[in-house]
């Protein structure tokens, strides 16, 4: 049931008495992985985002010093994936449903006495949902510290392993995701079906982009026939192993930082 998560770090394996007796609960780090079940081209399974999140978190928790109390909640497999719903197999929650789930999970964690919750999101279509839910939880519970983090935002070497074009335009099911899946779940990757497909280029004179500071709202079928946005043909397990090692190292650091973090208050006097 714990998948890649070390069993001693898997929250559901605790008893209620374990939790009741846990010391310094306000600084224990509780991590909610959030993924998606959505198309990732003809070569990758629907589980990619969920698998990457749990794979990275599991590797990070293996490396984490045993003295730092941190526990992983069960992965939330479904996310807001309606940009991919024209491709069969994609399962999506609405923004309202996903927000409600995050809020109610957070409230349950708070009631148990914990005060630090990480939303470890691995799907690029829902960071804003995590951010809004995190803010609402903190507004509702002033002493609840909620961290809406994206799996790929910690320091890592991935872009150094990609071509400049892939680093700039690869957004979905390309080299990085395919490589790390070859490391995490190699038996589920159909590399012989991998394709390279990039989105249509914006005008050089335009300030707009598909992603970035001035984005256009799009769904996947607007910019890709295969469901791939990038080059999956250049993926290798060797790259995937290095990416997994690097990203998980970043997560060790961020978990340590969150454990050490203390809420700041501006003096109102």
Secondary structure, DSSP 8 states (H G I E B T S, - for coil): --TTS-GGGBGGGS-HHHHHH-TTGGG-EEEEEE--B--BTTTB-TTHHHHHHHHHHHHHHHHS-TTS-EEE---B--B--GGGTTSTT-BB--HHHHHHHHHHHHHHHHHTT--EEEEEE--TT-HHHHHHHHHHHHHHSTT-EEEEEEGGGSS-SGGGGS-HHHHHH--BSSHHHHHHHHHH-GGG--GGG--EE------TT---BSSSTTB----HHHH-SSS-BEE-TT--HHHHHHHHHHHHHHHHHHHHHHHH---------
